[in-house]
């Protein structure tokens, strides 16, 4: 597996696979064809169906130039390797194609060239799954975060410090900003009001209220195109920072505790990414919010003093109880149910961590098996539930509103 540096990416929303990935792909193609007169970009399946709401075209045009680039929407057509397929073409002055490449945005902002394996980045983690990692750590008396340090090197802490800073800044901006989110729904930001009402609420409302406010703050920032951290995606970016921010404040934890928690969360997210998927277009929201919940479960259990087995158990619960979760955002925007879904996953993550702490960590279905089940479940989902905004909640809203607006998914993955 590659470095967790490839999992945590600081960038702008609303989508890691539909905004960050295509932008990065366009940059690669521009570097490859600097002498092209014009460009043509074909967007297939999920990118073609939901790219307008995700600002995919805006991301590509910002790199290649709006005055010399044509975007072709091909939602009804599929490419063989992934639902998020793109074909970039370079044209000469006569309109002839001088170069072309097929690329896939495979989730979390990562891009793969057609026919290549998940590739050319350095292999950092030799062990293939969490069972092997847990056994390795148990044999050597190591924690998960120490295993991350052993594989990544000590400079990983400087990287994670920047990640944690960006997460906190996203929470802070989201808590301070009011107004209406961009898009056809006219949805107001709610993090600000949740936070202030919670401060006046009774003690038994504090945990749910603060987790909700923090998760919504980041998710609303993402929906508005603000700077967030993929954890593991843009559409699931509110879960991990919400849980960590809450525990930092309640337990008065130091920065080092938070960085170590991020390392452990990243390790579990990496296993999901490499042995399953974190792409909503490939496996639905179980691979995004479900993965984020598992990451937050692992981090929280570590911060609560959990053992290796308790941490693995919490992460297993976090992913298991999101199995089958669809990606069908209303009117194609990363607003309903995406924002509230981040808040719900944050509260569930802390509950799972507390359950794991109360247990001895023994359970029947290991984390690795749940990852495998999640991937197979996602592949069995019809495409209308995998980030095309043509089924489920998106269809219900379009029917209730008389089909107002074109269904465009904007930012699940």
Rosetta blueprint (number, residue, H / E / L):
1 X L
2 X L
3 X L
4 X H
5 X H
6 X H
7 X L
8 X L
9 X L
10 X E
11 X E
12 X E
13 X L
14 X L
15 X L
16 X H
17 X H
18 X H
19 X H
20 X H
21 X H
22 X H
23 X H
24 X H
25 X H
26 X H
27 X H
28 X H
29 X H
30 X H
31 X H
32 X H
33 X L
34 X L
35 X L
36 X L
37 X L
38 X E
39 X E
40 X E
41 X E
42 X E
43 X E
44 X E
45 X H
46 X H
47 X H
48 X H
49 X H
50 X H
51 X H
52 X H
53 X H
54 X H
55 X L
56 X H
57 X H
58 X H
59 X H
60 X H
61 X H
62 X H
63 X H
64 X H
65 X L
66 X L
67 X L
68 X L
69 X E
70 X E
71 X E
72 X E
73 X E
74 X E
75 X L
76 X L
77 X L
78 X L
79 X L
80 X L
81 X L
82 X L
83 X L
84 X L
85 X E
86 X E
87 X E
88 X E
89 X E
90 X E
91 X E
92 X L
93 X L
94 X L
95 X L
96 X L
97 X E
98 X E
99 X E
100 X E
101 X E
102 X E
103 X E
104 X E
105 X E
106 X E
107 X E
108 X L
109 X L
110 X E
111 X E
112 X E
113 X E
114 X L
115 X L
116 X L
117 X L
118 X L
119 X L
120 X L
121 X L
122 X L
123 X L
124 X L
125 X L
126 X L
127 X L
128 X L
129 X L
130 X H
131 X H
132 X H
133 X H
134 X H
135 X H
136 X H
137 X H
138 X H
139 X H
140 X H
141 X L
142 X L
143 X L
144 X H
145 X H
146 X H
147 X H
148 X H
149 X H
150 X H
151 X H
152 X H
153 X L
154 X L
155 X L
156 X H
157 X H
158 X H
159 X H
160 X H
161 X H
162 X H
163 X H
164 X H
165 X H
166 X H
167 X H
168 X H
169 X H
170 X H
171 X H
172 X H
173 X H
174 X H
175 X H
176 X H
177 X L
178 X L
179 X L
180 X E
181 X L
182 X L
183 X L
184 X L
185 X L
186 X L
187 X L
188 X E
189 X L
190 X L
191 X H
192 X H
193 X H
194 X H
195 X H
196 X H
197 X H
198 X H
199 X H
200 X H
201 X L
202 X L
203 X H
204 X H
205 X H
206 X H
207 X H
208 X H
209 X H
210 X H
211 X H
212 X H
213 X H
214 X H
215 X H
216 X H
217 X H
218 X H
219 X H
220 X H
221 X H
222 X H
223 X H
224 X L
225 X L
226 X L
227 X E
228 X E
229 X E
230 X L
231 X L
232 X L
233 X L
234 X L
235 X L
236 X L
237 X L
238 X H
239 X H
240 X H
241 X H
242 X H
243 X H
244 X H
245 X H
246 X H
247 X H
248 X H
249 X H
250 X H
251 X H
252 X L
253 X L
254 X L
255 X H
256 X H
257 X H
258 X H
259 X H
260 X H
261 X H
262 X H
263 X H
264 X H
265 X H
266 X H
267 X H
268 X H
269 X H
270 X H
271 X H
272 X H
273 X H
274 X H
275 X H
276 X L
277 X L
278 X L
279 X L
280 X H
281 X H
282 X H
283 X H
284 X L
285 X H
286 X H
287 X H
288 X L
289 X H
290 X H
291 X H
292 X H
293 X H
294 X H
295 X H
296 X H
297 X H
298 X H
299 X H
300 X H
301 X H
302 X H
303 X H
304 X L
305 X L
306 X L
307 X L
308 X H
309 X H
310 X H
311 X H
312 X H
313 X H
314 X H
315 X H
316 X H
317 X H
318 X H
319 X H
320 X H
321 X L
322 X L
323 X L
324 X L
325 X L
326 X L
327 X E
328 X L
329 X L
330 X H
331 X H
332 X H
333 X L
334 X L
335 X L
336 X L
337 X L
338 X H
339 X H
340 X H
341 X H
342 X H
343 X H
344 X H
345 X H
346 X H
347 X H
348 X H
349 X H
350 X H
351 X H
352 X H
353 X H
354 X H
355 X H
356 X H
357 X H
358 X H
359 X L
360 X L
361 X L
362 X L
363 X L
364 X L
365 X L
366 X L
367 X H
368 X H
369 X H
370 X H
371 X H
372 X H
373 X H
374 X H
375 X H
376 X H
377 X H
378 X H
379 X H
380 X H
381 X L
382 X L
383 X H
384 X H
385 X H
386 X E
387 X L
388 X L
389 X L
390 X L
391 X L
392 X H
393 X H
394 X H
395 X H
396 X H
397 X H
398 X H
399 X H
400 X H
401 X L
402 X L
403 X L
404 X L
405 X L
406 X L
407 X L
408 X L
409 X L
410 X L
411 X L
412 X L
413 X L
